[in-house]
Amino acid sequence: MKALFKKLISDERGLETVEYAIIVGLIVAATITSIAAIGVWVSQQFTGLETDLGA
């Protein structure tokens, strides 16, 4: 049992996949946050333009 546990700890075959999944997850989260921030900015610009035009 002890040898099996040591073997599982030293096995790194799936480690790269986990690392890539974490990186992709961070990129997706940053992209969603950026798009949401740009959407809020655009909405504010249109609201300001509407106010300036007296609508």
Secondary structure, DSSP 8 states (H G I E B T S, - for coil): -HHHHHHHHH--TTHHHHHHHHHHHHHHHHHHHHHHHHHHHHHHHHHHHHHHHT-
